Amino acid sequence: MIQVNKLSIIKIQEGRPLIKDLSFIINSGEKIALIGEEGNGKSTLLKYLMDLPLPGFEAEGNKSLDGPVGYLEQDLRLRWGETNVLDYFLLDDPDGVIEDYTLLGEIPAFLEKEHFPKESFSPTKTMGEFSGGEIVRLALAKLKLRPYRSFLLDEPSNDLDLESLSLLREFLHRVSVPVLFVSHDERLISDCATGILHLEQVKRKSEMKVTFARVPYEEYQERRQDLFEKETQVILKKESQFKEKKKRWSQIYQEVKNDQNQCVRDPESGRLLKKRMKRLLVGKKQLEKEENSIGEKPEGDPFLNLVFPPSCIVANGKRILSFHGPLFRDSRLLIPRIDLDLIGPGQNALVGANGIGKSTLLEALYKANKDRTDIRLAYMPQDYEKSFPSHGTILSFLCADERKETVTRVRLYLGSLRYTSEEMLYPLSCLSGGQKAKLFLLKMVLEEKNVLLLDEPTRNLSPFSVRMLDSLLESFQGRALIVSHDSAFIERRHLTVLSLGQNGITVI
């Protein structure tokens, strides 16, 4: 069982509650998807449950988890990057001490059973030497191998190829212990979640809202939409009725006012009109109270609007990116021969098995083309967070200079992404991975890049922000090569798929 009672988490910098009086229970066999926009506290909640440090936050409440707890964090490299892969399987904390070596001999055979590529595994490798997808597969293997009684999974679908995603779905369907997992993959949520825990910030982030529902994701969405429409209709009806009352009051008020102006020589009529006017003014105060009691229209799911300017275009027929030859990772040969030519505007998805070399190819393309002056190249690696400066604010990161017009332009863009004026001055160090991803994409727009190399851009983005990425790429008229295993994203964007394998690249 995973139980939380009256949990409150406060953002210290502004004293704003991120979570308030949250209580829920997850029983054995339940798989609850934790959803919400970036920065709403999903990863913070999991860290609280794991007793990990929460810099910048204060938490108060009670929790109880059946242990030991299997925890898959959003970026394993941050804590486990220097840890030997065998030690990773045997430790619960990278700074801990191995107390039981009985699993040591089982690990290679278990990984083979899990279809982990033999050529990718070496007991001397550290976790940081594996690809993003390989790291997640190793983490899932550890969750299966160890006798955990509860699971907390933060973006388990990140970087997984189609085969690995299938293994993850199978794992979630089969496991009988309570599971709380964060995911941006709506198909995974729809297929595996038995319930939803939704964290929201509403009324311009002045209030928080939590919904816990033991229903499938699609049913939750339908209920949410129905409730939104009903509440909206109630408010609209009240507003319409109020407008009619106010209009009628204004008409009567004007009539009385006119009669008062015309009966200055009739004291009796004047006294009656004065009493009537007094009643009307009392009625006005009642109308003001009624207007204040109507309430605000409910907030629907946020749509974050971001588009590339028309200047982000490349010429038809122009060779934009090329790669011809073998592909190496460090000194190891990955693929004997790749032949790739990307001509003119267009968008391609690059797919392939974990560890095959997709990220390595993107990095090679970036290094070979970053100094060109005939294109404006942007590169978003999997570990894009490392490119953020250790100091500075959101505003300083995005502003190329301190001119008033530049700052105003950046503030307008940030406002469209639902950042408050206070948040624009936040230090970069306090942002979540998803928040940094949105800033990375915004910087590409501000710098008017016309060639994009994006490595798993939907990772760490909530379903709400993935729709922003959809509209952003819809507006893009340049050339984009996008590594992705998000089949729903690829289908929505109608991307031409390039499959990378041992024989090079084939078009699907």
NORRAJO-V208983 format. One record per residue. N is the residue number from 0. RES is the residue in one letter. PHI is phi in degrees with one decimal (none if undefined). OMEGA is omega as a letter, one per 20 degrees, with the letter a starting at -180 (999 if undefined). NEAR is the number of other ideal C-beta (glycine too) atoms within 8 Angstrom. Layout:
n/res/phi/omega/near
N/RES/PHI/OMEGA/NEAR
N/RES/PHI/OMEGA/NEAR
//
This chain:
n/res/phi/omega/near
0/M/none/r/11
1/I/-114.1/a/14
2/Q/-128.8/r/10
3/V/-126.6/a/12
4/N/-131.9/r/8
5/K/49.7/r/8
6/L/-84.9/r/16
7/S/-128.6/r/12
8/I/-123.7/a/15
9/I/-111.7/r/11
10/K/-81.2/a/11
11/I/-60.4/a/8
12/Q/-56.7/a/7
13/E/-120.9/r/6
14/G/64.9/a/6
15/R/-96.8/r/8
16/P/-70.0/r/9
17/L/-84.8/r/11
18/I/-138.1/a/13
19/K/-137.7/r/7
20/D/51.6/a/6
21/L/-82.9/r/11
22/S/-133.9/r/7
23/F/-163.3/r/9
24/I/-131.4/r/7
25/I/-115.5/a/12
26/N/-90.2/r/7
27/S/-56.3/r/7
28/G/88.6/r/8
29/E/-87.0/r/11
30/K/-121.2/a/12
31/I/-101.5/r/16
32/A/-87.1/r/14
33/L/-96.9/a/12
34/I/-123.5/r/13
35/G/149.4/r/10
36/E/-64.5/r/12
37/E/-60.1/r/13
38/G/84.8/a/9
39/N/-87.4/r/11
40/G/109.5/a/11
41/K/-65.4/r/12
42/S/-65.8/r/11
43/T/-62.0/r/12
44/L/-61.9/r/13
45/L/-64.7/r/15
46/K/-64.3/r/10
47/Y/-60.7/a/13
48/L/-64.4/r/13
49/M/-93.5/a/9
50/D/59.7/r/4
51/L/-89.4/r/6
52/P/-58.9/r/4
53/L/-124.2/a/11
54/P/-61.3/r/5
55/G/90.5/a/7
56/F/-132.1/r/11
57/E/-120.1/a/7
58/A/-124.1/r/10
59/E/-144.5/a/5
60/G/158.4/a/10
61/N/-126.1/r/7
62/K/-145.7/r/11
63/S/-150.5/r/6
64/L/-129.3/r/10
65/D/-68.7/a/9
66/G/-111.6/j/6
67/P/-73.0/a/8
68/V/-105.6/r/13
69/G/-87.7/a/12
70/Y/-120.1/r/10
71/L/-110.3/a/13
72/E/-85.2/a/9
73/Q/-64.0/r/9
74/D/-130.3/a/8
75/L/-62.2/a/12
76/R/-62.1/a/10
77/L/-61.2/a/7
78/R/-101.2/a/7
79/W/-112.3/a/11
80/G/-57.2/a/10
81/E/-93.1/a/7
82/T/-85.6/r/11
83/N/-59.6/a/10
84/V/-61.1/r/14
85/L/-68.4/r/9
86/D/-62.7/r/9
87/Y/-57.4/a/13
88/F/-70.2/a/13
89/L/-96.3/a/10
90/L/-106.8/r/10
91/D/-96.9/r/4
92/D/-145.3/a/5
93/P/-60.9/r/9
94/D/-97.4/a/3
95/G/-81.8/a/7
96/V/-119.3/r/3
97/I/-70.4/a/8
98/E/-107.1/a/3
99/D/-140.4/a/6
100/Y/-100.3/a/6
101/T/-64.8/a/5
102/L/-81.4/a/11
103/L/-55.2/a/8
104/G/-72.6/a/7
105/E/-85.0/a/8
106/I/-61.9/a/11
107/P/-59.1/a/9
108/A/-66.2/a/8
109/F/-67.0/r/11
110/L/-65.4/r/11
111/E/-64.7/r/9
112/K/-62.8/r/6
113/E/-85.4/r/11
114/H/62.9/r/7
115/F/-76.2/a/12
116/P/-56.4/a/9
117/K/-58.6/a/6
118/E/-68.2/a/4
119/S/-89.8/a/9
120/F/-96.9/r/11
121/S/-145.1/a/6
122/P/-63.9/a/8
123/T/-92.5/a/4
124/K/-76.2/r/10
125/T/-89.0/a/9
126/M/-61.2/a/16
127/G/-68.3/a/8
128/E/-86.3/r/5
129/F/-86.8/r/12
130/S/-71.7/a/9
131/G/-57.0/r/13
132/G/-66.9/r/13
133/E/-64.6/r/12
134/I/-62.4/a/13
135/V/-65.4/r/16
136/R/-64.9/r/14
137/L/-64.7/r/15
138/A/-64.6/r/11
139/L/-65.0/r/15
140/A/-62.9/r/13
141/K/-63.3/r/11
142/L/-62.3/a/12
143/K/-77.5/a/9
144/L/-77.5/a/10
145/R/-86.8/a/10
146/P/-85.7/a/4
147/Y/-77.4/a/10
148/R/-112.9/r/8
149/S/-149.5/r/14
150/F/-129.3/r/15
151/L/-122.9/a/15
152/L/-120.1/a/13
153/D/-105.0/a/13
154/E/55.7/a/11
155/P/-67.6/a/13
156/S/-86.4/a/11
157/N/-56.2/r/11
158/D/70.5/a/12
159/L/-80.7/r/13
160/D/-76.4/a/11
161/L/-62.8/r/8
162/E/-64.4/a/8
163/S/-69.4/r/13
164/L/-61.8/r/13
165/S/-64.2/r/8
166/L/-65.1/r/12
167/L/-65.1/r/13
168/R/-61.2/r/11
169/E/-61.4/r/8
170/F/-61.2/a/11
171/L/-67.0/r/12
172/H/-68.4/a/7
173/R/-84.5/a/6
174/V/-66.0/a/9
175/S/-108.7/r/5
176/V/-89.0/r/11
177/P/-67.4/a/14
178/V/-131.0/r/14
179/L/-120.2/a/13
180/F/-134.5/r/15
181/V/-98.7/r/12
182/S/-155.8/r/12
183/H/-95.4/a/12
184/D/-83.9/a/10
185/E/-64.7/r/9
186/R/-68.3/r/8
187/L/-64.1/r/13
188/I/-62.1/a/13
189/S/-62.2/a/10
190/D/-81.0/a/7
191/C/-117.0/a/10
192/A/-76.2/r/13
193/T/-94.6/r/8
194/G/-164.3/a/13
195/I/-129.4/r/14
196/L/-118.3/a/13
197/H/-111.4/r/11
198/L/-100.8/a/15
199/E/-132.6/r/11
200/Q/-117.9/a/10
201/V/-120.8/a/9
202/K/50.3/a/7
203/R/55.4/r/4
204/K/66.2/r/10
205/S/-85.3/r/6
206/E/-135.8/r/7
207/M/-111.1/a/12
208/K/-141.8/r/8
209/V/-127.6/r/11
210/T/-126.4/r/9
211/F/-120.2/a/10
212/A/-136.9/r/9
213/R/-89.2/r/6
214/V/-138.7/r/8
215/P/-61.2/a/8
216/Y/-58.4/a/11
217/E/-64.7/r/7
218/E/-65.9/r/8
219/Y/-61.5/r/12
220/Q/-61.9/r/8
221/E/-64.5/r/8
222/R/-60.9/a/10
223/R/-62.6/r/10
224/Q/-67.2/r/8
225/D/-60.9/a/8
226/L/-63.8/r/9
227/F/-60.3/a/10
228/E/-66.4/r/8
229/K/-65.6/r/8
230/E/-64.2/r/10
231/T/-64.2/r/10
232/Q/-63.2/r/8
233/V/-61.4/a/8
234/I/-65.1/r/13
235/L/-62.9/r/9
236/K/-65.2/r/8
237/K/-61.7/r/10
238/E/-63.9/r/9
239/S/-63.5/r/8
240/Q/-63.8/r/8
241/F/-65.9/r/12
242/K/-60.9/r/8
243/E/-65.6/r/8
244/K/-61.5/a/10
245/K/-66.5/r/10
246/K/-64.4/r/8
247/R/-63.7/r/8
248/W/-61.4/a/12
249/S/-62.8/r/8
250/Q/-64.1/a/8
251/I/-65.1/r/9
252/Y/-59.2/a/11
253/Q/-67.0/r/8
254/E/-63.1/r/8
255/V/-63.4/r/12
256/K/-60.4/r/9
257/N/-65.1/a/8
258/D/-64.5/r/10
259/Q/-62.6/a/11
260/N/-68.0/a/7
261/Q/-96.3/a/6
262/C/-117.6/a/10
263/V/-62.5/a/6
264/R/-98.2/a/3
265/D/-121.6/a/7
266/P/-58.9/a/5
267/E/-63.2/r/6
268/S/-62.9/r/9
269/G/-63.4/r/11
270/R/-63.6/r/8
271/L/-64.5/r/8
272/L/-68.9/r/12
273/K/-66.0/r/9
274/K/-64.2/r/8
275/R/-64.8/r/9
276/M/-64.3/r/12
277/K/-62.7/r/8
278/R/-64.6/r/8
279/L/-64.8/r/12
280/L/-68.1/r/8
281/V/-63.3/r/8
282/G/-62.3/r/9
283/K/-64.6/r/10
284/K/-63.3/r/8
285/Q/-65.4/r/8
286/L/-62.9/r/12
287/E/-64.2/r/8
288/K/-63.8/r/8
289/E/-64.2/r/10
290/E/-64.4/r/9
291/N/-68.8/a/6
292/S/-86.2/a/6
293/I/-62.9/a/9
294/G/88.6/a/5
295/E/-93.8/r/5
296/K/-63.6/r/7
297/P/-65.3/r/9
298/E/-85.0/r/6
299/G/-82.0/r/5
300/D/-60.9/a/5
301/P/-67.1/r/8
302/F/-114.7/a/7
303/L/-94.6/a/12
304/N/-97.7/r/7
305/L/-152.4/a/12
306/V/-136.1/r/9
307/F/-79.5/r/12
308/P/-70.3/a/7
309/P/-60.2/a/6
310/S/-69.8/a/6
311/C/-85.0/a/12
312/I/-138.5/r/9
313/V/-124.7/a/12
314/A/-77.9/r/6
315/N/-61.3/r/5
316/G/82.7/a/5
317/K/-81.3/r/8
318/R/-75.0/a/7
319/I/-90.0/a/10
320/L/-137.3/r/12
321/S/-141.1/r/7
322/F/-147.5/r/12
323/H/-136.7/r/6
324/G/138.5/a/6
325/P/-76.9/r/8
326/L/-114.5/r/13
327/F/-115.1/r/9
328/R/-112.7/a/7
329/D/56.7/a/4
330/S/-106.1/a/3
331/R/-93.4/r/6
332/L/-73.8/r/7
333/L/-95.2/a/9
334/I/-137.0/a/13
335/P/-61.3/a/5
336/R/-154.4/r/7
337/I/-125.9/r/13
338/D/-124.2/a/8
339/L/-136.6/r/11
340/D/-133.9/r/7
341/L/-107.8/a/11
342/I/-111.0/r/8
343/G/63.2/a/10
344/P/-72.5/r/8
345/G/153.9/a/9
346/Q/-135.5/r/12
347/N/-125.9/r/12
348/A/-96.4/r/13
349/L/-108.9/a/13
350/V/-121.5/r/15
351/G/160.1/a/10
352/A/-64.7/r/8
353/N/-58.1/r/13
354/G/85.9/a/10
355/I/-71.6/r/11
356/G/126.9/a/12
357/K/-62.3/r/12
358/S/-65.2/r/12
359/T/-64.6/r/11
360/L/-65.7/r/14
361/L/-61.9/r/15
362/E/-63.7/r/10
363/A/-64.1/r/10
364/L/-63.0/a/12
365/Y/-65.3/a/11
366/K/-62.9/a/7
367/A/-77.2/a/7
368/N/-123.6/a/11
369/K/-65.4/a/8
370/D/-96.2/r/4
371/R/-68.6/r/7
372/T/-102.3/a/4
373/D/-88.4/r/3
374/I/-135.2/r/10
375/R/-113.4/a/9
376/L/-94.2/r/11
377/A/-119.1/a/10
378/Y/-130.9/r/9
379/M/-115.0/r/12
380/P/-77.1/r/11
381/Q/-59.7/a/9
382/D/-95.7/a/8
383/Y/-57.0/a/11
384/E/-63.2/a/8
385/K/-69.3/a/6
386/S/-82.6/r/6
387/F/-80.7/r/9
388/P/-63.8/a/6
389/S/-74.3/r/5
390/H/-123.7/r/6
391/G/107.1/a/7
392/T/-109.9/r/10
393/I/-55.8/a/14
394/L/-65.6/a/12
395/S/-67.5/r/7
396/F/-64.8/a/12
397/L/-92.5/a/12
398/C/-86.2/r/10
399/A/-71.1/r/5
400/D/-150.4/a/5
401/E/-102.9/r/5
402/R/-63.3/a/6
403/K/-57.8/a/5
404/E/-66.5/r/6
405/T/-67.4/a/11
406/V/-62.7/r/11
407/T/-61.9/r/8
408/R/-62.2/a/9
409/V/-65.0/r/12
410/R/-61.9/r/11
411/L/-63.4/r/8
412/Y/-63.4/a/13
413/L/-63.1/r/14
414/G/-61.6/r/8
415/S/-68.3/r/9
416/L/-98.5/r/11
417/R/69.4/r/9
418/Y/-85.6/r/8
419/T/-80.5/r/8
420/S/-59.8/r/6
421/E/-67.2/a/7
422/E/-65.5/a/10
423/M/-62.5/a/12
424/L/-101.9/r/8
425/Y/-66.4/r/11
426/P/-68.5/a/7
427/L/-61.9/a/14
428/S/-65.1/a/6
429/C/-96.4/a/8
430/L/-87.5/r/10
431/S/-78.0/r/9
432/G/-60.4/r/11
433/G/-66.7/r/13
434/Q/-63.7/r/10
435/K/-67.0/r/13
436/A/-61.9/r/15
437/K/-64.5/r/14
438/L/-66.7/r/12
439/F/-61.1/r/11
440/L/-65.5/r/13
441/L/-63.1/r/13
442/K/-62.7/r/10
443/M/-61.2/r/12
444/V/-66.7/a/14
445/L/-62.1/a/11
446/E/-88.3/r/9
447/E/54.5/r/10
448/K/-69.5/a/12
449/N/-117.1/r/12
450/V/-134.2/a/15
451/L/-120.1/r/13
452/L/-116.6/a/13
453/L/-117.9/a/11
454/D/-103.7/a/11
455/E/53.7/a/12
456/P/-67.3/a/12
457/T/-82.6/r/10
458/R/-63.9/r/11
459/N/73.2/r/11
460/L/-94.3/r/14
461/S/-68.4/r/11
462/P/-55.0/r/8
463/F/-68.5/a/11
464/S/-78.7/r/14
465/V/-62.6/r/13
466/R/-66.4/r/10
467/M/-63.5/r/15
468/L/-63.0/r/13
469/D/-57.0/a/11
470/S/-67.8/r/11
471/L/-63.2/r/13
472/L/-71.3/r/10
473/E/-61.4/a/8
474/S/-85.7/a/8
475/F/-83.2/a/11
476/Q/-111.8/r/10
477/G/-95.7/a/13
478/R/-116.1/a/14
479/A/-131.8/r/13
480/L/-122.6/a/15
481/I/-124.6/r/12
482/V/-76.8/r/12
483/S/-158.9/r/14
484/H/-115.9/r/11
485/D/-82.6/a/9
486/S/-62.6/r/8
487/A/-64.6/r/9
488/F/-63.0/a/12
489/I/-62.0/a/12
490/E/-68.0/a/7
491/R/-61.9/a/7
492/R/-86.0/a/11
493/H/53.9/a/4
494/L/-77.9/r/10
495/T/-72.2/a/8
496/V/-97.9/r/10
497/L/-107.8/a/14
498/S/-102.9/a/10
499/L/-99.0/r/14
500/G/-144.3/a/11
501/Q/-62.2/r/6
502/N/-95.0/r/4
503/G/101.3/a/10
504/I/-110.3/r/10
505/T/-124.0/r/8
506/V/-91.7/r/7
507/I/-101.1/999/6
//
